[in-house]
Amino acid sequence: MRTHRLELDDQTLREWDAAVLAADAEGIVLDRSAFYPGGGGQPPDHGVLLWGGVQTRIVGARKGDDLYLLPAEGDPLPPIGTSVRGALEDERRTALMRTHSGLHILCGVVYRDFGALVTGGNMEPLSARMDFNLPELPEGFRDTVEAAINSEVAADRRIDVRVLPRDEAFALPDIIRTATNLVPPEVKDVRVVDIVGLDQQADGGTHVASTAQVGRLQITKIENKGKGFRRIRIQLPD
């Protein structure tokens, strides 16, 4: 991949300068980009490219042999070699960062208190769901978990991100919180997101810097998905 992914180094970055490496039906490829392309249940960023007095709206991104930015239908494509100013839609990215970190809080609490692994998950800005292998729910489970996750928000735990060699990362206890290891074998360096003292796992998404930045979490629904699986839906109402 030719694009240097700026969001992996600085999750607060919202604007940057870049050069166009390719622009065709596949999408726009930049030498530097902070657009998260989606993955791990987190949808891609939206934003704009500004160049020569022209605006190209970016409505998605995807990973392939390169990182392709997807322009809005009918918007102009910047020619190869053009200098552009990239800008993310801040409200969407920030909401997704809060939501993703909120899911990690939920994951950490359910694993710590009930020993359940994640079997799936998905999110939109300020709402999400996570599936767990939970055969039985004890009485008061919903209220207990909601109180626990909000206690972790109030604790203002630091959220650290680092990249470790694969062997070193997988030597960490419980680094994989999913029922199936989703890290491809060809990945030699593993990005680890650590809610210090609660949850540490391999993850490629974007996150806030502390649990307090997530804000209040609310469990809106718990669904029985059969065969001992439960789906917990959350929202960030504030």
N, C-alpha and C positions, 0 to 999 in steps of 0.2 A: 504494500500500500504506500503510495507516494505522499499522502496527506499526513502532516504532523498533527496529531489530535490534541489540541490545546486544552480541551475540557478535562482530560485525564490528569493534567498538571495543575490546573487552576479552575476549580468549579465555580468561582465567583466571576470569571471573565465573561463579559457580555458583548464587547466590541473589539475588533482587531483588524489589521490590514493583511491582505493576502494577494497572491497572484493566481490567475486562472491557468490550470494545466490542461484542461479538456472541457468541452461544452458541446454536447450533442444529445441525441435522443435518450441516452443512458442517464444523463444528468450532468451536473457541473462538478468538476473536480478542482479543488484548490490545493495550493501547497501547504496552507495552514488553515485549520478550521476548529471552531469550538462547538459546532453542531453535534449533539449526541445523536447517533444514528438509530437508536432504539436497540433493545435487547434486554433479556432478563425480566420481561414484563413491563419495562419502562418504554413508553412511546418516544418517537424522535422529537427533536426540537423544531420549532418554527422560527422564522425571522426574515431578514432581507439581506440582499447584497446591493450596495450602492456603487455606481461606477459611471463616470462621464455624464453626470446629471440624470442618470437613469436608475430606476429601482426595479430589482427583480425579487419578487416574493418567493421565499423558500417555505414549502409546505410539508416537507419531510426529508428524510435522508435514509440511506441504506448502505450497508457494507457489502462489498464484493471484492474484486481484485483491487479496487480503489474505494474511497469513501465518496459516494455520489450524493450530491444535494439535488433535491427534486423541486424544480421551479413550478410556480402556479401556471395553470394552463393559459397560454397566450402571452405570458410575460417574456421579454427579450432575453436571449442568451448572451452573456458577455464573451467577446472573442478571446481565443487563446492568447495569453500574455498580458491581458488586461489587469491593471491593479484595481482591486475592489476593497470596499470596507464592509466587513461582515458585522451583523448585529443580530443578537438573539432576541426573541420575544421574552422579556424578562419575567413578566407575570406567570407565563406558562412554565418556563424553566424552574423558577423558584418554587412554584406549587408542586412540580414533579419532584424536586429535590426533597421538599418537606414530606411528601407522600411516601417516597421511596425509603427515607430514613424512618418514617413511621412504621412501615412494614417490617423493617429490621428490628425495631423495638418489639413489635408484636411477635415476630419470630423468636427473638431472644427470650421473651417472657414465657411463651408456650413451651419452648424447648427446656428452659430452666425448671419450670414448675410442673410440667407434665411429660417431658421427655419425647415430645412428638416432633417428627421431621416434616418438612415442607414437601408437598407433592405437586404444587402448582401455584401460580399467582399472576396477577395482572393489575394494572393501575391506569387511571386517568388523573388529571390534576385534581387533587383534594379528595379523591375517593379511590378505593382499591379493594381487592379481595386476595385472600391467601388460603390455600388448601392444606390441611394437615392430616396425617394418619392418626386419627383420634377415634378409636373404637367406641369409647364410652365418654360421656360428659358428666362429671360430677355435679351434684346439685349446686346451683349458684355460680356455675362456670362463667357465664357471661359477665356478671357483675364483678366477680373476682378478677378476671382478666382485664376488664376495662379499668378497674381501680389500679391494678399493677402496672399497666402500660402508662397511665397518666402519672403514676408515682415516678416512673423512669424519666418521663418528660420533665417533671419538676426537679429531678436530681441533677439536671443540666450536665449530663455525662458528655465528655469530649468524644467526637467522632473523628478518628484518624484514618487516613488512607495511605497505604504504602504498597510498593511492588517488591515481591520476593521471588527468588529462584524457585522453580516448581517444587523441588525436593524440600526446601526449607519451609515453603508455605504448607505443604501437605504434612509436615511434621508437627504443625500446630494442632492442639486438641480441638476436635469437633469443627474443623474449618469448613467442612461441607455440611450444610444444614438441610440439604435436599435429600430425598430418598434415593435419588440417582445422581451420581457425580456428573455435572453438566459442563465441566471444564474439559475442552477437547485435548486429547493426548499431545497434539502438536504445540500446544501453548507451553512455552518454556518459562515465562515469567508470569506470575499470578498476582493480580491486584487484590489486595485484602482490605476490606472495610471493617474497622474495629470500633464498636461502641464500647468504650473502655469500661471494663468491669461487667458487661452484660452480654455482648454478642460480637463474635469475630468470625467473618466468613469471606470466602472468595466472591467477588462481585465486581462487575464492570460499569455500574451506573453512577449517577451523580447524587451527591448527598450534601446536607447542611453540615455545619461545623460542630453542632452540639444538639443534644436531645431537646433542650429548651426551645430551640429554633423551630422544632416541628410544630409546637402548639398542641392544643387539646385534641385528643383522639376519642372517637366515639364508635363503639361497635353497633352497627345498624341492624345486623342480621347474622344468624348462624344457621347454615343449611346442612342437612344430611345428604351427602353425595353417594351414599351406599358403600358397602364393603369396608366399613370402618373409617370412612373419610368424612371430614367436616370442612365446610367452607365458611370462613369468617370474613365478613364484609365490614370495612371501616370507612369513616369519613373524617375530614378535618373541618369542623364547622366554623372555626374562627379565622 
